[in-house]
Amino acid sequence: MHKRLNKTKEAFQDYNKAAELNPKNLNSLYNRGIILLSKIIGNLYNDLGEKEKALKDFKEILERNPAHAETYNTRGIQFKNN
């Protein structure tokens, strides 16, 4: 919802809170990682080494659920583009 309203920063904060409140919810980690990799937010996050944080989120997801196909796909795209 936030993304459609062009409120990426708010969405990122909500995913952080969701991950804090329910660490077992892999969707919040995944969505946070997507935002960290996104060019939508420009220099706000990307210039601060956030790519590594996103990849760390994806690694944690795969450690906890090795069958999370979306994470492999997104991480693969990121590896390909760098």
C-alpha positions as a printed Julia matrix, in Angstrom:
82×3 Matrix{Float64}:
  0.0     0.0     0.0
  2.72    2.51    0.92
  4.54    1.87   -2.34
  1.45    2.74   -4.36
  1.22    5.99   -2.41
  4.91    6.67   -3.09
  5.72    6.42    0.6
  8.67    4.09    0.39
 10.32    5.43    3.52
  7.16    4.76    5.53
  6.89    1.26    4.05
 10.51    0.57    5.03
  9.79    1.71    8.6
  6.71   -0.52    8.75
  8.69   -3.55    7.53
 11.31   -2.84   10.2
  8.6    -2.72   12.86
  6.96   -5.88   11.53
 10.31   -7.71   11.64
 10.84   -6.47   15.19
  7.37   -7.54   16.39
  7.33  -10.87   14.59
 10.82  -12.1    13.71
  9.33  -15.29   12.25
  7.55  -13.3     9.51
  9.86  -13.72    6.53
  7.71  -11.44    4.35
  8.76   -8.36    6.3
 12.45   -9.22    5.82
 11.88   -9.92    2.14
 10.0    -6.69    1.52
 12.57   -4.69    3.46
 15.28   -6.21    1.28
 13.37   -5.28   -1.86
 13.14   -1.68   -0.72
 16.83   -1.59    0.12
 17.66   -2.69   -3.42
 15.13   -0.42   -5.06
 16.17    2.65   -7.02
 12.88    4.3    -6.06
 14.36    5.77   -2.91
 17.45    7.09   -4.64
 20.44    8.02   -2.56
 18.62    7.85    0.76
 19.51    4.2     1.28
 21.53    3.01   -1.71
 24.54    5.22   -1.01
 24.78    4.0     2.57
 25.74    0.42    1.74
 22.18   -0.79    2.08
 22.69   -3.38   -0.65
 24.71   -5.41    1.84
 21.92   -5.09    4.42
 19.4    -6.32    1.85
 21.59   -9.28    0.98
 21.92  -10.02    4.7
 18.11  -10.04    5.02
 17.87  -12.41    2.05
 20.54  -14.69    3.56
 18.59  -14.85    6.82
 15.38  -15.71    4.98
 17.09  -18.55    3.13
 18.68  -19.88    6.31
 15.27  -19.99    7.95
 13.36  -21.16    4.88
 15.55  -22.66    2.13
 12.45  -23.07   -0.06
 11.65  -19.33   -0.3
 11.82  -19.12   -4.1
 11.16  -15.37   -4.34
 14.28  -14.66   -2.31
 16.47  -16.77   -4.57
 15.02  -15.02   -7.6
 15.53  -11.51   -6.23
 18.99  -12.24   -4.93
 19.94  -13.79   -8.26
 18.84  -10.66  -10.11
 20.92   -8.55   -7.77
 24.0   -10.73   -8.23
 23.53  -10.61  -12.0
 23.3    -6.81  -12.04
 26.53   -6.29  -10.1
